[in-house]
Amino acid sequence: MNERRSFFSSPAGGVMTREVGAITGELELHSTVDEDGALALRVRYAGADEWYAVEGGPYRLRDARDAEVLHEVLVAILNRPAA
């Protein structure tokens, strides 16, 4: 299983989660992908214990090797300032 974590500041409007709606502030993104390409995206407040599923999905990659690049792209998108 490929696993990555990154800290970032939320975009305007936050990150939408299934459990609690939008969360904002200093966050951590956790992505995992299994050998079949099933991708799981979770987010939490930086330093918190509880993770939340990012709204959307299910996600599946055609090639599990793309997981690292996808994680970095997601962090860049989620961390960009408002237009």
DSSP file (Angstrom, degrees, kcal/mol; ACC not computed):
  #  RESIDUE AA STRUCTURE BP1 BP2  ACC     N-H-->O    O-->H-N    N-H-->O    O-->H-N    TCO  KAPPA ALPHA  PHI   PSI    X-CA   Y-CA   Z-CA
    1    1 A M              0   0    0      0, 0.0     2,-0.5     0, 0.0    33,-0.2   0.000 360.0 360.0 360.0 134.2    0.0    0.0    0.0
    2    2 A N  E     -A   33   0A   0     31,-2.4    31,-2.0    62,-0.0     2,-0.4  -0.817 360.0-177.6 -94.0 129.1    1.3    3.5   -1.0
    3    3 A E  E     +A   32   0A   0     -2,-0.5     2,-0.3    29,-0.2    29,-0.2  -0.992   7.5 175.4-135.3 135.2    0.7    6.1    1.8
    4    4 A R  E     -A   31   0A   0     27,-2.4    27,-2.5    -2,-0.4     2,-0.3  -0.984   7.4-169.5-138.8 149.4    1.4    9.8    1.9
    5    5 A R  E     +A   30   0A   0     -2,-0.3     2,-0.3    25,-0.2    25,-0.2  -0.997   9.5 171.2-137.9 141.8    0.7   12.7    4.3
    6    6 A S  E     -A   29   0A   0     23,-1.9    23,-3.1    -2,-0.3     2,-0.3  -0.994  24.8-134.1-149.2 145.9    1.1   16.4    3.9
    7    7 A F  E     +A   28   0A   0     -2,-0.3     2,-0.3    21,-0.2    21,-0.2  -0.764  35.2 156.4 -96.3 146.3    0.2   19.5    5.9
    8    8 A F  E     -A   27   0A   0     19,-2.5    19,-3.2    -2,-0.3     2,-0.4  -0.979  43.9-104.4-160.2 163.4   -1.4   22.5    4.2
    9    9 A S  E     -A   26   0A   0     -2,-0.3    17,-0.2    17,-0.2    15,-0.0  -0.831  48.2-110.7 -93.6 134.1   -3.6   25.6    4.8
   10   10 A S        -     0   0    0     15,-2.7    69,-0.1    -2,-0.4     3,-0.1  -0.208  28.7-115.2 -65.0 153.0   -7.2   25.1    3.6
   11   11 A P    >   -     0   0    0      0, 0.0     3,-2.5     0, 0.0    14,-0.2  -0.286  52.2 -67.8 -75.2 171.1   -8.5   27.0    0.6
   12   12 A A  T 3  S+     0   0    0     68,-0.3    68,-0.0     1,-0.3    12,-0.0  -0.424 130.3  24.3 -57.4 131.3  -11.3   29.5    1.0
   13   13 A G  T 3  S-     0   0    0     -2,-0.1    -1,-0.3    -3,-0.1    -3,-0.0   0.263 111.9-121.4  91.3 -12.3  -14.4   27.5    1.9
   14   14 A G    <   -     0   0    0     -3,-2.5     2,-0.5     8,-0.1    10,-0.2  -0.210  40.4 -51.6  78.7-167.0  -12.3   24.6    3.3
   15   15 A V  E     -E   23   0B   0      8,-2.4     8,-1.9     6,-0.1     2,-0.4  -0.961  54.5-127.1-113.0 125.3  -12.2   21.0    2.4
   16   16 A M  E     -E   22   0B   0     -2,-0.5    39,-2.8     6,-0.2     2,-0.3  -0.574  29.2-172.3 -78.6 128.8  -15.6   19.2    2.2
   17   17 A T  E  >  -EF  21  54B   0      4,-1.5     4,-0.9    -2,-0.4    37,-0.2  -0.829  30.2-129.0-117.6 158.5  -15.8   16.0    4.2
   18   18 A R  T  4 S+     0   0    0     35,-2.3    36,-0.1    -2,-0.3    -1,-0.1   0.860 104.1  43.2 -70.3 -36.5  -18.5   13.4    4.3
   19   19 A E  T  4 S+     0   0    0     34,-0.4    -1,-0.1     2,-0.1    35,-0.1   0.890 131.4   8.7 -83.6 -41.7  -18.8   13.4    8.1
   20   20 A V  T  4 S-     0   0    0      1,-0.4     2,-0.2     3,-0.0    -2,-0.1   0.282  92.9-122.6-129.0  10.3  -18.7   17.0    9.2
   21   21 A G  E  < S+E   17   0B   0     -4,-0.9    -4,-1.5     2,-0.0    -1,-0.4  -0.531  72.4   3.6  79.0-149.0  -19.0   19.2    6.1
   22   22 A A  E     -E   16   0B   0     -6,-0.2     2,-0.4    -2,-0.2    -6,-0.2  -0.489  62.2-166.4 -77.0 137.2  -16.3   21.7    5.3
   23   23 A I  E     -E   15   0B   0     -8,-1.9    -8,-2.4    -2,-0.2     2,-0.3  -0.958   9.2-171.4-120.6 146.2  -13.2   22.0    7.6
   24   24 A T        +     0   0    0     -2,-0.4     2,-0.3   -10,-0.2   -12,-0.1  -0.815  36.4  44.9-131.6 166.8  -10.8   24.9    7.5
   25   25 A G  S    S-     0   0    0     -2,-0.3   -15,-2.7   -14,-0.2     2,-0.6  -0.712 101.7  -2.4 105.6-152.0   -7.5   26.0    8.8
   26   26 A E  E    S+A    9   0A   0     -2,-0.3    20,-2.7   -17,-0.2     2,-0.2  -0.711  80.1 173.7 -81.5 117.7   -4.3   24.1    9.1
   27   27 A L  E     -AB   8  45A   0    -19,-3.2   -19,-2.5    -2,-0.6     2,-0.4  -0.732  29.8-137.6-125.2 167.5   -5.0   20.6    7.9
   28   28 A E  E     -AB   7  44A   0     16,-2.5    16,-1.7   -21,-0.2     2,-0.4  -0.999  14.2-151.4-128.3 129.7   -3.3   17.3    7.0
   29   29 A L  E     -AB   6  43A   0    -23,-3.1   -23,-1.9    -2,-0.4     2,-0.5  -0.861   9.9-170.0-100.6 133.6   -4.1   15.2    3.9
   30   30 A H  E     -AB   5  42A   0     12,-2.9    12,-2.6    -2,-0.4     2,-0.4  -0.988   6.3-178.2-123.8 120.8   -3.6   11.5    4.1
   31   31 A S  E     +AB   4  41A   0    -27,-2.5   -27,-2.4    -2,-0.5     2,-0.3  -0.961   3.1 178.7-121.7 139.1   -3.8    9.5    0.9
   32   32 A T  E     -AB   3  40A   0      8,-2.1     8,-2.8    -2,-0.4     2,-0.4  -0.982   5.7-172.3-133.5 148.4   -3.5    5.7    0.5
   33   33 A V  E     -AB   2  39A   0    -31,-2.0   -31,-2.4    -2,-0.3     6,-0.2  -0.994  13.0-146.9-139.3 134.0   -3.8    3.5   -2.6
   34   34 A D    >   -     0   0    0      4,-1.7     3,-2.2    -2,-0.4    30,-0.0  -0.368  39.3 -90.2 -92.8 178.0   -3.9   -0.2   -2.7
   35   35 A E  T 3  S+     0   0    0      1,-0.3    29,-0.2     2,-0.1    -1,-0.1   0.685 126.3  57.2 -63.3 -18.7   -2.4   -2.6   -5.3
   36   36 A D  T 3  S-     0   0    0      2,-0.1    -1,-0.3    27,-0.1     3,-0.1   0.455 120.3-106.9 -90.0  -1.7   -5.8   -2.5   -7.2
   37   37 A G    <   +     0   0    0     -3,-2.2    24,-3.1     1,-0.3     2,-0.4   0.487  65.2 153.2  91.0   3.8   -5.7    1.3   -7.5
   38   38 A A  E     - C   0  60A   0     22,-0.2    -4,-1.7     1,-0.0     2,-0.5  -0.559  30.4-155.6 -69.6 122.7   -8.4    2.1   -4.9
   39   39 A L  E     -BC  33  59A   0     20,-2.1    20,-0.8    -2,-0.4     2,-0.4  -0.868  11.2-167.6-107.4 130.6   -7.6    5.5   -3.5
   40   40 A A  E     -B   32   0A   0     -8,-2.8    -8,-2.1    -2,-0.5     2,-0.5  -0.974   2.6-166.6-117.3 130.2   -8.7    6.8   -0.1
   41   41 A L  E     +B   31   0A   0     -2,-0.4    13,-2.5   -10,-0.2     2,-0.3  -0.973  12.4 171.2-118.6 124.3   -8.4   10.5    0.8
   42   42 A R  E     -BD  30  53A   0    -12,-2.6   -12,-2.9    -2,-0.5     2,-0.3  -0.932   9.8-167.5-129.5 154.8   -8.7   11.6    4.4
   43   43 A V  E     +BD  29  52A   0      9,-2.7     9,-2.5    -2,-0.3     2,-0.3  -0.979   7.8 172.4-140.0 151.0   -8.2   15.0    6.1
   44   44 A R  E     -B   28   0A   0    -16,-1.7   -16,-2.5    -2,-0.3     2,-0.2  -0.973  43.6 -85.5-149.7 163.3   -7.9   16.2    9.6
   45   45 A Y  E >   -B   27   0A   0      5,-0.4     3,-2.6    -2,-0.3   -18,-0.3  -0.528  65.5 -89.5 -66.4 138.6   -7.0   19.3   11.6
   46   46 A A  T 3  S+     0   0    0    -20,-2.7    -1,-0.1     1,-0.3   -20,-0.1  -0.286 113.6   9.6 -54.0 125.2   -3.3   19.4   12.0
   47   47 A G  T 3  S+     0   0    0      1,-0.3    -1,-0.3    -3,-0.1     2,-0.1   0.346 101.0 124.5  86.6  -5.8   -2.4   17.6   15.2
   48   48 A A    <   -     0   0    0     -3,-2.6    -1,-0.3     2,-0.1    -4,-0.0  -0.345  58.6-138.8 -82.5 167.2   -5.9   16.1   15.8
   49   49 A D  S    S+     0   0    0     -3,-0.1     2,-0.4    -2,-0.1    -1,-0.1   0.786  75.7  82.0 -92.9 -33.0   -6.7   12.5   16.2
   50   50 A E        -     0   0    0     -5,-0.0    -5,-0.4     1,-0.0     2,-0.3  -0.622  61.1-157.6 -89.0 129.9   -9.9   12.2   14.1
   51   51 A W        -     0   0    0     -2,-0.4     2,-0.4    -7,-0.1    -7,-0.2  -0.727   3.4-156.0 -99.1 151.2   -9.7   11.8   10.3
   52   52 A Y  E     -D   43   0A   0     -9,-2.5    -9,-2.7    -2,-0.3     2,-0.3  -0.976  21.8-114.8-126.9 141.9  -12.6   12.6    7.9
   53   53 A A  E     -D   42   0A   0     -2,-0.4   -35,-2.3   -11,-0.2   -34,-0.4  -0.576  33.3-117.5 -74.1 132.2  -13.2   11.2    4.4
   54   54 A V  B     -F   17   0B   0    -13,-2.5   -37,-0.3    -2,-0.3   -13,-0.2  -0.534  39.4-102.6 -69.2 133.9  -12.8   13.8    1.7
   55   55 A E  S    S+     0   0    0    -39,-2.8     2,-0.2    -2,-0.2    -1,-0.1  -0.252  85.2  40.4 -59.5 141.6  -16.2   14.2   -0.1
   56   56 A G  S    S+     0   0    0      1,-0.1     3,-0.1    -3,-0.1   -38,-0.1  -0.676  76.9  47.1 116.9-170.8  -16.5   12.5   -3.5
   57   57 A G        -     0   0    0      1,-0.3     2,-0.2    -2,-0.2    -1,-0.1  -0.194  46.6-143.6  82.8-176.6  -15.3    9.1   -4.8
   58   58 A P        -     0   0    0      0, 0.0     2,-0.4     0, 0.0    -1,-0.3   0.403  56.3-159.1 -69.2 153.6  -14.9    6.3   -4.8
   59   59 A Y  E     -C   39   0A   0    -20,-0.8   -20,-2.1    -2,-0.2     2,-0.4  -0.851  15.1-180.0-109.1 141.5  -11.6    7.0   -6.5
   60   60 A R  E     -C   38   0A   0     -2,-0.4     2,-0.3   -22,-0.2   -22,-0.2  -0.983  15.3-147.8-143.1 130.8   -9.6    4.5   -8.5
   61   61 A L        -     0   0    0    -24,-3.1     3,-0.2    -2,-0.4     6,-0.0  -0.736  13.1-142.0 -93.4 143.9   -6.3    5.0  -10.2
   62   62 A R  S    S+     0   0    0     -2,-0.3     2,-0.4     1,-0.3    -1,-0.1   0.824  97.9  26.6 -70.4 -30.5   -5.5    3.1  -13.4
   63   63 A D  S >  S-     0   0    0    -26,-0.1     3,-2.4     1,-0.1    -1,-0.3  -0.962  71.1-149.6-137.2 116.1   -1.9    2.8  -12.2
   64   64 A A  G >  S+     0   0    0     -2,-0.4     3,-1.6     1,-0.3     4,-0.2   0.708  93.9  73.6 -58.9 -20.6   -1.1    2.7   -8.4
   65   65 A R  G >  S+     0   0    0      1,-0.3     3,-0.5     2,-0.1     4,-0.4   0.694  84.2  68.1 -67.4 -16.8    2.3    4.3   -9.2
   66   66 A D  G <> S+     0   0    0     -3,-2.4     4,-2.6     1,-0.2    -1,-0.3   0.537  74.0  92.7 -77.4  -5.7    0.5    7.6   -9.9
   67   67 A A  H <> S+     0   0    0     -3,-1.6     4,-2.4     1,-0.2    -1,-0.2   0.875  82.0  50.1 -59.6 -42.4   -0.5    7.9   -6.2
   68   68 A E  H <> S+     0   0    0     -3,-0.5     4,-1.9    -4,-0.2    -1,-0.2   0.930 113.6  44.6 -64.8 -45.0    2.6   10.0   -5.2
   69   69 A V  H  > S+     0   0    0     -4,-0.4     4,-2.3     1,-0.2    -2,-0.2   0.923 113.3  51.2 -64.7 -44.1    2.1   12.5   -8.1
   70   70 A L  H  X S+     0   0    0     -4,-2.6     4,-2.7     1,-0.2    -2,-0.2   0.905 107.6  53.1 -60.3 -42.4   -1.6   12.7   -7.4
   71   71 A H  H  X S+     0   0    0     -4,-2.4     4,-2.3    -5,-0.2    -1,-0.2   0.935 110.1  47.3 -58.4 -47.4   -1.1   13.4   -3.7
   72   72 A E  H  X S+     0   0    0     -4,-1.9     4,-2.1     1,-0.2    -1,-0.2   0.882 111.9  50.4 -64.3 -38.4    1.3   16.3   -4.5
   73   73 A V  H  X S+     0   0    0     -4,-2.3     4,-2.5     2,-0.2    -1,-0.2   0.927 110.0  50.4 -64.6 -44.5   -1.2   17.8   -7.0
   74   74 A L  H  X S+     0   0    0     -4,-2.7     4,-2.9     1,-0.2     5,-0.2   0.916 110.2  49.2 -60.6 -43.8   -4.0   17.6   -4.5
   75   75 A V  H  X S+     0   0    0     -4,-2.3     4,-1.7     1,-0.2    -1,-0.2   0.913 111.3  50.2 -62.4 -41.6   -2.0   19.4   -1.8
   76   76 A A  H  < S+     0   0    0     -4,-2.1     4,-0.5     2,-0.2    -2,-0.2   0.909 113.7  45.1 -63.4 -41.4   -1.0   22.1   -4.3
   77   77 A I  H >< S+     0   0    0     -4,-2.5     3,-0.9     1,-0.2    -2,-0.2   0.924 115.0  46.9 -67.7 -44.5   -4.7   22.6   -5.3
   78   78 A L  H 3< S+     0   0    0     -4,-2.9    -1,-0.2     1,-0.2    -2,-0.2   0.745 113.7  49.4 -69.7 -22.6   -5.9   22.6   -1.8
   79   79 A N  T 3< S+     0   0    0     -4,-1.7    -1,-0.2    -5,-0.2    -2,-0.2   0.458  83.7 113.2 -96.8  -2.8   -3.2   25.0   -0.6
   80   80 A R  S <  S-     0   0    0     -3,-0.9   -68,-0.3    -4,-0.5     3,-0.1  -0.415  70.4-109.9 -75.7 147.7   -3.6   27.6   -3.3
   81   81 A P        -     0   0    0      0, 0.0    -1,-0.1     0, 0.0    -2,-0.0  -0.277  41.2 -87.6 -71.8 160.3   -4.9   31.1   -2.4
   82   82 A A              0   0    0      1,-0.1     0, 0.0    -2,-0.0     0, 0.0  -0.317 360.0 360.0 -65.0 149.2   -8.4   32.3   -3.4
   83   83 A A              0   0    0     -3,-0.1    -1,-0.1    -2,-0.0    -3,-0.0   0.476 360.0 360.0 -72.2 360.0   -8.6   34.0   -6.8
